[in-house]
Amino acid sequence: MRTGEPLPAVGEVLAALATGVWHWDTSTGLVTVDAEAARLLGLPAEGTVLTEAQTRARLHPVDWNEITGVVQLAVAEGTLAEVRIRIMDEHGRIIRVVRSRSKPSFDPLKKAYELIGTLQEVTEPAPGTSAGRTAVTGDWRRSREAFLLDAGRALAEARSTEEVLRVAAGLSMPGFSPDGLAVFGVEGDRLTIIGHHGQRPGDEMPFLHMPLETDYPAAEVVRTGRAVYLSSVEQYKQRYPLTWPLAQQFGRHSWAFLPLTVAGRTMGAWMAAFAYPVAFTPDERSVLTTVARMLAQALSRAGAAETQRELTDGLQRSMLPRLGPEIPGMTLAARYIPTGGGLQVGGDWYDMIPLPGGSPSDGGRFALVIGDVQGHDVRAAGLMGQLRIALRAYAAEGHRPDAVLSRASRFFAAIAPSDDDPSDLRFATCLYVEVDPATGVLEAARAGHLDPAIRLADGTVILRATAGGPPLGVDPDSDYPTTRLLLEPGEAMMLCTDGLLETGGHDLDTGWQRVRRILEGHDAGLEELADSLVQAVHGPSSHHTTGRLSDRREDDIALLLLCRHGAGRLGPAAPARPRTRRTMLTVAQAEPERIAVARQQLRELLHDWASADQVDSAVLLVSEMLTNVLVHTDTDALLVAEVSSGPAGRRMRIEVSDTGDDLPHKRRPGEMASSGRGLLLIELLADTWGVSPRGEGKSIWFELCEQE
């Protein structure tokens, strides 16, 4: 070119220098290349537009991942993105190595990168030489540091040996990634395989129980505590001729064997095998050594945690009972799920206790117990074991439910204080239910525990309010009144600890609504219902449907389900779904506070009633009727509430009975009168009502038809 002549076009200069130009826009996912860049990518030498998938198919997968990291670093630091890329043909062979230099930019609105750069072929050093696979960019080391940070975090979060091995198998090291991994352990004087990846099942058999004196790289690493790097097949054959036939079958070209050392003790070895020759430069050895140290720490933590979990889980389950033989006319199911964090041992428990007078398999009475000792540690488990034994002893002596809990409270108060820390007082909640299989009668005593839930024969679920006292150990002289319930044919009872409700960040209210939906929507057997409850609360789905509490409470779960065979949907060979639901409650003269319990129980029974106004009216009338019995008679009141379905729709019938002889009558109270309006309210709000004399006493009733 003579002086004064115009300069040639940039494209001509680049073509003369065998340099291609490319443009990549991640918002469109398209890569535009000129003719030279297309030739370097192994395509026909003509300008073309490729998709990201088509471009990625031409590049080594490790290099594609590296490009992403280098681009992000270049944008953050405002520098050029420079990286060495291996170009692959259709058969996965490397046809050339190119160097890419680009100036990336980031569009915050599109949240996309745009890159314009060049491609130029470079000479790749011979595999296995000291210059092999040397980075050409200053960001290469930063990329490796970022990888080590991510790898360290992932390994630190792994809680089991299986998780550690899965994380190790998924590590994509910048610039070089093994396609085969193996972790060796030591048992006595022999080598073992803890886990492997990249090999077929059974390929590890020749390496199992290999003596440490064997001429094998992993055995030498364990013996000496020093790493072994083999950059080529020739090196492997020369150094370990006896065991080379074992490694030859895998078709690898380079190997790194590194010691797994914890607290100065070599606990095993880690093998990283490569399908292509690797030089193992100082940088690459540094990365492998760091990963091996983190892997050793992670395996040590996981092994200790698994040993502890196995010990504590075995301790916990050894304290839990077997449910025993089948019970005529009833089905029983139970579950215990330890919490996912910390010690997998705590104070939750359940029990089934045969009572004097006959075996449950012959229709004899038995007791169901469920409870929770405060705390989630070994001491809580120990106290739970002692309390469970004491409850069984008191029940075997033939005591009633109230006496069993009273004695248990005094016993627990005596053993709960800690000798090391007198202020470390513990308490325990408990629900004790005595069951008569022949009649379905349940006698329950409660010590600060959750009320039982009853699933009626038509699938409706309500909470059965039971009288109770404080948790065991709080007041040794407390009384625990007994509540009598009736489990009708086809009905089921659920007893649980608060872990079933509060797991996943729920409180007792939102947790109960979640469990109630499962109970009412289930149509299979009792065992399947138990599994559904645990899965819905403790399974993976709970991590996506958490409650409103930010602390995400996690706790043990103890669950007992009892079903009385009959017309319900849970019993064996159940007939058509019943069309009536019913609840009963006794309000004694000395317990006027149970009127509030009756109101709540009625709302539970009518939770799906279409008209909220009718529910409010029914609750008001029930409150009025029960109050009249307590005020105007000397007897107890019996509330019976029933919802039935018919061709004309659903109808509720509420009846309150007492043993008094005086029949109620309508009065005309004055403006300032404080009573006398009960029958007027019933006449005003009810569709039909009446007063029925009985052999002993009377009953007053009303009915409401459901309004849409």
C-alpha positions in Angstrom: 0.0 0.0 0.0 1.5 3.3 -1.1 1.5 6.5 1.1 -1.7 8.5 0.6 -3.8 5.6 -0.6 -7.0 5.0 1.5 -6.9 2.4 4.2 -8.5 -1.0 3.5 -11.8 -1.8 5.2 -11.7 -3.2 8.7 -13.2 -6.5 7.5 -10.6 -7.0 4.9 -7.8 -6.4 7.5 -9.4 -8.9 9.9 -9.9 -11.5 7.1 -6.2 -11.1 6.1 -5.3 -11.8 9.7 -7.6 -14.9 9.8 -9.7 -13.1 12.5 -13.5 -13.5 12.6 -16.1 -11.2 14.0 -19.2 -12.2 16.0 -22.1 -10.5 17.7 -24.2 -12.1 20.5 -27.4 -10.6 21.9 -28.8 -12.7 24.8 -32.2 -10.9 24.6 -32.8 -12.4 21.2 -30.7 -15.5 21.8 -29.0 -15.1 18.4 -25.3 -15.1 17.5 -24.2 -13.4 14.2 -20.9 -14.5 12.7 -19.0 -13.4 9.6 -17.5 -15.8 7.1 -14.1 -16.2 8.9 -15.8 -16.7 12.3 -18.1 -19.3 10.7 -15.0 -21.1 9.3 -13.3 -21.1 12.8 -16.5 -22.6 14.2 -16.3 -25.5 11.7 -19.1 -24.2 9.5 -19.2 -23.2 5.8 -17.2 -20.0 5.3 -20.1 -17.6 4.9 -21.8 -15.1 7.2 -24.7 -16.6 9.1 -27.0 -16.3 12.1 -27.0 -19.0 14.7 -29.1 -19.7 17.8 -27.5 -20.1 21.2 -28.1 -23.8 21.0 -26.4 -24.1 17.6 -23.4 -22.1 18.9 -23.2 -24.1 22.1 -23.1 -27.3 20.1 -19.8 -26.2 18.5 -18.1 -25.4 21.8 -16.7 -27.5 24.5 -19.3 -27.5 27.3 -16.8 -26.5 30.0 -15.7 -23.5 27.8 -19.4 -22.5 27.3 -19.9 -22.3 31.1 -16.6 -20.4 31.4 -17.7 -17.8 28.9 -20.7 -16.9 31.0 -18.6 -16.3 34.1 -16.0 -14.3 32.3 -18.6 -12.1 30.6 -20.2 -11.3 34.0 -16.9 -10.4 35.5 -15.9 -8.2 32.5 -19.2 -6.3 32.8 -18.8 -5.8 36.5 -15.2 -4.6 36.2 -15.5 -2.8 32.8 -12.8 -4.8 31.1 -12.5 -7.0 28.1 -13.7 -10.6 28.2 -11.0 -12.8 27.0 -11.2 -16.6 27.0 -9.8 -19.6 25.2 -12.4 -21.8 23.5 -12.2 -25.4 22.2 -14.2 -25.9 19.0 -15.8 -29.4 18.6 -17.0 -31.3 15.6 -20.2 -33.4 15.2 -18.4 -36.4 16.8 -17.2 -34.5 19.9 -13.6 -34.1 18.8 -11.6 -30.9 19.3 -10.8 -29.5 15.8 -9.1 -26.3 16.9 -8.7 -23.8 19.8 -9.6 -20.2 19.3 -9.2 -17.1 21.4 -12.2 -14.8 21.9 -11.9 -11.2 22.9 -15.0 -9.1 23.3 -16.4 -6.0 25.0 -19.7 -7.0 26.7 -22.4 -4.6 27.9 -25.5 -5.1 30.0 -28.9 -3.7 29.4 -30.7 -3.3 32.8 -34.1 -2.9 31.1 -33.9 -6.0 29.0 -31.7 -7.8 31.6 -29.6 -9.0 28.8 -26.0 -9.0 27.6 -24.7 -7.8 24.2 -21.2 -8.7 23.0 -19.2 -7.8 20.0 -15.9 -9.6 19.6 -13.3 -11.4 17.6 -12.3 -15.0 17.1 -8.7 -16.0 16.2 -7.1 -19.5 16.1 -4.3 -20.1 18.5 -1.9 -23.0 18.8 -2.8 -25.4 21.6 0.2 -26.6 23.7 0.7 -30.4 23.6 -1.3 -32.2 26.2 0.6 -33.1 29.4 3.2 -30.3 28.9 3.8 -27.6 31.4 2.2 -25.0 29.1 -0.9 -27.1 28.5 -4.2 -25.5 29.2 -2.7 -22.2 30.5 -5.3 -19.4 30.8 -4.8 -16.4 28.6 -7.1 -14.1 30.5 -6.4 -12.3 33.8 -9.9 -13.1 34.9 -9.2 -16.9 34.8 -7.9 -16.9 38.4 -10.9 -14.9 39.6 -13.2 -17.3 37.9 -11.6 -20.2 39.9 -11.9 -18.3 43.1 -15.6 -17.8 42.5 -15.9 -21.5 41.8 -14.2 -22.4 45.1 -16.5 -20.1 47.0 -19.6 -21.7 45.4 -18.2 -25.2 45.9 -17.4 -24.5 49.6 -20.9 -23.2 50.2 -22.5 -26.2 48.5 -20.4 -28.7 50.4 -20.9 -26.9 53.7 -24.7 -27.2 53.3 -24.6 -30.9 52.5 -26.0 -32.9 55.5 -25.3 -36.5 54.4 -22.6 -38.5 52.7 -25.0 -38.9 49.7 -25.5 -35.2 49.4 -21.8 -34.5 49.6 -21.1 -37.0 46.8 -23.9 -35.5 44.7 -22.4 -32.0 45.2 -18.9 -33.2 44.3 -20.2 -34.9 41.2 -21.9 -31.7 40.1 -18.8 -29.5 40.5 -17.8 -27.9 37.1 -14.3 -26.7 37.6 -13.3 -23.7 35.5 -11.3 -24.8 32.6 -11.2 -28.5 33.4 -13.8 -30.8 34.7 -13.5 -34.5 35.5 -15.9 -37.0 34.0 -15.3 -39.6 36.7 -15.0 -39.3 40.4 -14.5 -41.8 43.2 -14.2 -41.3 47.0 -12.1 -44.0 48.8 -12.3 -44.7 52.5 -10.3 -46.8 54.9 -11.5 -49.7 57.0 -8.7 -51.3 59.0 -5.8 -52.0 56.5 -8.0 -52.0 53.4 -9.4 -49.5 50.9 -13.1 -49.1 50.5 -15.4 -47.2 48.1 -17.6 -44.6 49.8 -19.1 -43.4 46.5 -18.4 -42.9 42.8 -19.8 -41.0 39.8 -19.2 -41.5 36.1 -18.9 -45.2 36.3 -21.5 -47.9 35.9 -22.9 -49.8 38.9 -20.6 -52.7 39.7 -17.5 -51.2 38.2 -16.2 -50.5 41.7 -16.1 -54.2 42.6 -12.3 -54.7 41.9 -11.5 -51.8 44.1 -13.5 -52.9 47.1 -11.5 -54.0 50.2 -8.2 -53.5 48.3 -5.2 -53.9 50.7 -3.4 -50.6 51.4 -0.1 -52.3 50.3 -1.5 -52.6 46.8 0.4 -50.8 44.0 -2.6 -48.5 43.3 -2.6 -44.7 43.3 -5.3 -44.3 45.9 -3.7 -46.8 48.3 -0.4 -44.9 47.9 -2.1 -41.6 48.7 -3.6 -43.0 51.9 -0.3 -44.5 52.9 1.8 -41.4 52.3 -0.7 -38.5 52.6 0.7 -37.0 49.3 -1.2 -36.4 46.1 -0.5 -38.4 42.9 -1.0 -36.7 39.5 -0.9 -38.8 36.3 -1.1 -36.6 33.2 -1.1 -39.4 30.6 -1.7 -43.1 30.1 2.0 -43.6 29.7 2.7 -42.2 33.2 0.0 -44.5 34.7 1.5 -47.5 33.0 5.0 -46.7 34.1 4.3 -45.9 37.7 1.5 -48.5 38.4 1.9 -51.4 35.9 0.2 -53.9 38.1 -3.1 -52.0 38.6 -3.1 -50.3 35.2 -5.4 -53.1 33.7 -8.0 -52.1 36.3 -8.0 -48.4 35.2 -7.6 -49.2 31.4 -11.2 -50.3 31.0 -12.6 -46.8 31.8 -10.9 -45.1 28.8 -9.5 -42.1 30.8 -6.4 -40.1 29.9 -5.5 -38.2 33.1 -6.0 -38.9 36.8 -5.6 -36.9 40.0 -5.6 -38.8 43.4 -5.6 -36.5 46.4 -5.6 -37.2 50.1 -8.7 -36.5 52.2 -7.2 -35.2 55.4 -9.0 -34.0 58.5 -7.1 -32.8 61.7 -3.9 -34.2 60.3 -5.3 -37.7 59.7 -5.8 -39.1 56.2 -9.3 -40.6 56.2 -9.3 -41.6 52.5 -8.6 -40.4 48.9 -10.4 -38.6 46.2 -9.9 -39.5 42.5 -10.7 -37.1 39.7 -10.4 -38.8 36.3 -10.4 -36.9 32.9 -11.4 -38.1 29.5 -8.7 -35.9 27.9 -5.1 -35.2 28.8 -4.6 -32.6 31.6 -1.3 -31.1 32.3 -2.1 -30.4 36.0 -0.5 -27.0 36.1 0.2 -25.4 39.5 -3.1 -23.5 39.3 -5.0 -26.7 38.5 -3.3 -28.6 41.3 -4.2 -25.7 43.7 -7.9 -26.0 42.8 -7.9 -29.7 43.2 -6.1 -29.6 46.5 -8.6 -27.0 47.9 -11.6 -29.0 46.7 -10.1 -32.1 48.3 -9.8 -30.3 51.6 -13.3 -29.0 51.5 -14.6 -32.5 50.5 -12.8 -34.1 53.4 -14.3 -31.6 55.9 -17.8 -32.2 54.4 -17.5 -36.0 54.5 -16.3 -35.8 58.1 -19.2 -33.6 59.2 -21.7 -35.7 57.2 -20.3 -39.0 58.7 -20.5 -37.6 62.3 -24.1 -36.3 61.7 -25.2 -39.6 60.2 -23.8 -41.5 63.2 -25.6 -39.1 65.5 -28.9 -39.3 63.6 -28.7 -43.1 63.5 -28.1 -43.2 67.3 -30.8 -40.7 68.2 -33.3 -42.0 65.8 -32.8 -45.5 67.1 -33.1 -44.2 70.7 -36.3 -42.4 69.8 -37.9 -45.3 68.0 -37.0 -47.8 70.6 -39.1 -45.7 73.0 -42.1 -45.8 70.7 -44.5 -48.7 71.1 -45.9 -51.1 68.6 -49.6 -50.8 68.2 -50.2 -54.4 69.0 -52.8 -56.8 67.5 -55.9 -55.9 65.5 -58.8 -54.5 67.5 -62.3 -55.9 66.7 -64.4 -53.1 65.2 -61.6 -50.6 65.1 -58.6 -49.6 63.1 -55.5 -47.8 64.6 -52.7 -46.0 62.8 -49.7 -44.0 64.1 -46.8 -42.0 62.9 -43.7 -40.4 64.4 -41.6 -38.0 62.3 -38.5 -36.4 63.9 -37.7 -32.8 63.0 -35.3 -32.1 60.1 -32.9 -29.9 62.1 -30.6 -30.4 65.1 -30.8 -33.6 67.1 -33.4 -36.0 65.7 -34.6 -36.8 69.2 -37.1 -35.0 71.3 -40.0 -35.3 73.8 -42.9 -36.3 71.5 -44.4 -39.7 72.0 -47.5 -41.8 71.6 -48.6 -45.1 73.3 -51.3 -47.7 73.3 -51.8 -49.3 76.7 -53.9 -52.5 77.3 -56.1 -52.0 80.4 -57.0 -54.6 83.0 -60.0 -56.8 82.1 -59.0 -58.2 78.8 -56.8 -57.8 75.7 -57.7 -55.3 73.0 -57.6 -58.2 70.5 -60.5 -59.7 72.3 -62.5 -56.5 72.5 -61.0 -55.3 75.9 -60.5 -51.7 76.8 -57.3 -49.9 76.1 -55.9 -46.4 76.4 -54.3 -44.1 73.8 -51.7 -41.6 75.0 -50.0 -38.8 73.2 -47.8 -36.1 74.6 -44.8 -33.8 74.3 -42.1 -33.2 76.8 -40.7 -29.6 76.6 -37.4 -29.4 74.8 -35.7 -31.0 71.8 -32.7 -32.7 73.3 -31.5 -35.9 74.8 -32.8 -34.9 78.2 -36.3 -34.4 76.8 -36.1 -37.9 75.3 -35.0 -39.4 78.6 -37.8 -37.7 80.6 -40.3 -38.8 77.9 -39.1 -42.4 78.3 -39.5 -42.3 82.1 -42.9 -40.6 81.9 -44.2 -43.1 79.4 -43.2 -46.0 81.7 -45.0 -44.3 84.6 -48.2 -43.8 82.6 -48.2 -47.4 81.6 -47.7 -48.5 85.2 -50.6 -46.2 86.5 -52.9 -47.4 83.8 -52.1 -51.0 84.4 -53.1 -50.5 88.1 -56.6 -49.8 86.8 -56.8 -46.1 87.6 -59.3 -43.8 85.8 -57.9 -41.2 83.3 -58.1 -38.4 85.8 -56.2 -40.4 88.4 -53.6 -41.5 85.9 -52.7 -37.9 84.9 -52.7 -36.7 88.5 -50.2 -39.3 89.5 -48.2 -38.7 86.4 -48.0 -35.0 87.2 -46.6 -35.6 90.6 -44.1 -38.1 89.2 -43.0 -35.8 86.5 -42.6 -32.9 88.9 -40.2 -35.0 91.0 -38.0 -36.0 88.1 -38.1 -32.9 85.9 -35.7 -30.6 87.9 -32.1 -30.8 86.7 -29.3 -31.5 89.2 -26.9 -29.5 87.1 -29.3 -26.5 86.6 -32.2 -26.3 89.1 -33.7 -23.6 87.0 -34.0 -26.0 84.0 -37.5 -27.1 84.8 -39.5 -29.1 82.3 -43.2 -29.8 81.8 -45.1 -32.1 79.5 -48.4 -31.9 77.7 -50.5 -35.1 77.5 -53.8 -36.4 76.3 -55.0 -39.7 77.8 -58.0 -41.4 76.2 -59.6 -44.6 77.5 -61.4 -46.5 74.7 -64.2 -49.1 74.9 -64.2 -50.8 71.5 -67.6 -52.4 72.1 -69.5 -49.2 72.7 -67.2 -46.5 71.2 -67.2 -44.6 74.5 -64.1 -42.5 75.0 -63.1 -41.1 78.4 -60.5 -38.4 78.0 -58.3 -36.4 80.4 -56.1 -33.6 79.1 -53.0 -32.0 80.5 -52.4 -28.8 78.5 -52.5 -30.7 75.2 -54.4 -30.2 72.0 -58.0 -31.3 71.9 -58.9 -34.4 69.9 -60.4 -34.0 66.4 -63.3 -36.1 65.3 -64.0 -36.9 61.7 -67.7 -37.6 61.4 -69.1 -40.3 59.3 -69.9 -37.9 56.4 -66.3 -36.5 56.4 -66.9 -33.4 58.4 -64.2 -32.7 61.0 -64.7 -30.9 64.3 -62.6 -30.3 67.4 -64.1 -32.0 70.5 -63.6 -29.7 73.4 -62.4 -31.7 76.5 -61.9 -30.5 80.0 -58.3 -30.3 81.1 -55.7 -29.2 83.6 -52.2 -27.6 83.3 -49.3 -29.5 81.8 -47.8 -32.3 83.8 -45.2 -31.1 86.3 -46.5 -27.5 86.5 -48.6 -28.1 89.6 -48.2 -31.6 91.2 -51.6 -31.2 93.0 -53.7 -30.4 89.9 -56.9 -32.1 89.0 -57.6 -33.4 85.6 -61.4 -33.8 84.9 -62.6 -36.5 82.6 -64.7 -35.8 79.5 -66.9 -38.6 78.1 -67.2 -38.7 74.3 -68.8 -41.1 71.9 -67.2 -42.4 68.7 -70.1 -43.3 66.4 -69.7 -46.0 63.8 -67.8 -44.7 60.8 -66.2 -41.9 62.8 -62.5 -41.4 63.3 -60.5 -39.6 66.0 -57.1 -37.8 65.5 -54.7 -37.1 68.3 -51.5 -35.2 67.5 -48.7 -33.0 68.9 -48.4 -29.4 67.9 -45.7 -30.2 65.3 -48.4 -31.5 63.0 -50.0 -28.1 63.0 -47.1 -25.6 63.4 -44.5 -27.1 61.0 -43.8 -24.9 58.1 -44.3 -21.5 59.8 -48.0 -22.0 60.7 -49.6 -21.2 64.0 -52.2 -23.4 65.6 -55.1 -21.8 63.8 -53.7 -21.8 60.2 -52.1 -25.2 60.8 -55.4 -26.6 61.9 -57.1 -25.3 58.8 -54.4 -27.0 56.6 -54.8 -30.3 58.4 -58.6 -30.1 58.4 -58.7 -29.9 54.6 -56.6 -33.1 54.4 -58.9 -34.9 56.8 -62.1 -33.9 55.1 -60.9 -34.5 51.6 -59.5 -38.0 52.2 -61.4 -41.1 51.0 -58.9 -43.9 51.4 -58.0 -46.0 54.4 -56.6 -44.9 57.8 -53.0 -45.7 56.9 -53.2 -43.7 53.7 -54.7 -40.8 55.7 -51.8 -40.9 58.1 -49.4 -40.8 55.2 -51.3 -37.9 53.6 -51.2 -35.9 56.7 -47.5 -36.3 57.2 -46.7 -35.6 53.6 -48.8 -32.5 53.4 -47.2 -31.1 56.5 -43.7 -32.4 56.5 -43.1 -33.2 52.9 -41.4 -31.0 50.2 -44.7 -29.3 49.4 -44.7 -27.6 52.8 -41.6 -25.6 51.7 -43.7 -24.0 49.0 -46.9 -23.5 51.0 -45.6 -22.1 54.3 -47.6 -20.3 56.9 -47.5 -16.6 57.8 -44.8 -16.9 60.5 -41.4 -15.9 59.4 -39.5 -18.2 61.9 -40.8 -21.4 60.1 -41.1 -23.5 63.2 -40.0 -27.1 62.8 -40.9 -29.7 65.4 -41.4 -33.4 65.9 -44.7 -34.9 64.8 -46.5 -37.6 66.7 -49.9 -38.7 65.3 -52.5 -41.2 66.3 -55.6 -42.1 64.3 -58.5 -44.3 65.6 -61.4 -45.3 63.4 -64.6 -47.1 64.5 -65.9 -49.4 61.7 -69.2 -48.5 60.3 -70.8 -46.3 57.7 -68.0 -43.8 57.3 -65.6 -43.5 54.4 -62.5 -44.8 56.4 -63.8 -48.1 57.6 -63.4 -51.3 55.7 -66.1 -52.1 53.1 -67.8 -48.8 53.8 -71.3 -48.3 52.3 -72.6 -45.1 50.8 -71.7 -41.8 52.5 -74.0 -41.0 55.4 -76.2 -37.9 55.1 -76.3 -36.9 58.8 -73.7 -35.4 61.1 -74.2 -35.1 64.9 -72.4 -33.8 68.0 -73.3 -33.9 71.7 -72.1 -32.0 74.7 -73.0 -32.0 78.4 -72.9 -28.7 80.3 -72.9 -29.2 84.1 -74.3 -26.8 86.6 -70.8 -26.2 88.0 -69.4 -25.6 84.5 -71.1 -22.6 83.0 -67.9 -21.8 81.1 -68.7 -24.8 78.9 -71.5 -22.7 77.2 -68.7 -21.0 75.3 -67.3 -24.5 74.3 -70.8 -25.4 73.1 -71.0 -22.3 70.9 -67.6 -23.1 69.4 -68.5 -26.7 68.8 -71.7 -25.7 67.0 -69.7 -23.4 64.8 -67.3 -26.3 64.0 -70.3 -28.5 63.1 -71.7 -25.8 60.8 -68.4 -24.6 59.3 -69.6 -25.2 55.7 -73.2 -23.9 56.2 -74.1 -21.6 53.4 -75.6 -18.8 55.5 -73.4 -17.1 58.1 -76.4 -15.3 59.5 -78.2 -18.6 60.2 -75.1 -19.9 62.0 -75.0 -16.8 64.2 -78.7 -17.3 64.9 -78.2 -20.9 65.9 -75.3 -20.0 68.2 -77.3 -17.3 69.8 -80.3 -19.6 70.4 -78.1 -22.4 71.8 -76.4 -20.0 74.2 -79.9 -18.9 75.3 -81.3 -22.4 75.8 -78.3 -23.7 77.8 -78.3 -20.6 80.0 -82.0 -21.1 80.8 -81.3 -24.6 81.9 -78.5 -23.6 84.3 -80.4 -20.6 85.6 -83.9 -22.0 86.0 -83.2 -25.6 87.0 -80.8 -27.6 89.2 -79.8 -30.1 86.5 -77.2 -30.4 83.8 -77.9 -29.7 80.2 -77.4 -32.0 77.2 -76.9 -30.4 73.8 -77.5 -32.5 70.7 -76.9 -30.8 67.3 -77.6 -32.6 64.1 -77.3 -31.7 60.4 -79.2 -33.9 57.9 -79.5 -33.8 54.1 -82.6 -34.5 52.2 -84.3 -33.8 48.8 -85.2 -30.3 49.9 -81.6 -29.5 51.1 -79.9 -29.5 54.5 -81.6 -28.9 57.8 -80.1 -28.4 61.2 -81.8 -29.6 64.4 -80.7 -28.3 67.8 -82.0 -29.9 71.0 -81.2 -29.1 74.6 -82.5 -31.6 77.3 -82.5 -31.5 81.1 -84.1 -33.5 83.8 -86.2 -30.7 85.2 -90.0 -31.0 85.4 -91.0 -27.3 84.7 -91.9 -26.7 81.1 -90.7 -23.3 79.6 -93.4 -20.9 78.5 -93.5 -17.6 76.7 -93.5 -14.5 78.7 -93.8 -10.8 77.9 -90.9 -9.2 79.7 -90.9 -5.5 80.4 -88.5 -3.1 78.7 -86.0 -3.3 81.6 -86.3 -7.0 82.2 -83.0 -9.0 82.1 -84.6 -12.4 81.1 -87.7 -13.9 79.6 -86.9 -13.5 75.9 -85.5 -16.9 75.1 -88.7 -18.4 73.5 -89.4 -15.2 71.8 -86.0 -15.3 70.1 -86.6 -19.0 69.1 -90.0 -18.2 67.7 -88.5 -15.2 65.7 -85.3 -16.9 64.4 -86.2 -20.6 64.0 -88.1 -22.2 61.1 -89.8 -24.6 63.5 -89.4 -25.2 67.2 -91.1 -27.0 70.1 -90.9 -28.3 73.7 -91.2 -32.1 74.3 -91.8 -33.6 77.7 -89.9 -36.8 78.5 -90.0 -39.5 81.0 -87.5 -37.7 83.1 -87.4 -34.0 82.3 -88.0 -32.2 78.9 -86.2 -31.0 75.8 -86.6 -27.8 73.8 -85.6 -27.9 70.1 -85.6 -25.8 67.0 -84.8 -26.4 63.3 -83.3 -24.2 60.5 -83.4 -25.0 56.8 -80.2 -24.0 54.9 -80.5 -20.8 52.9 -78.3 -20.3 49.9 
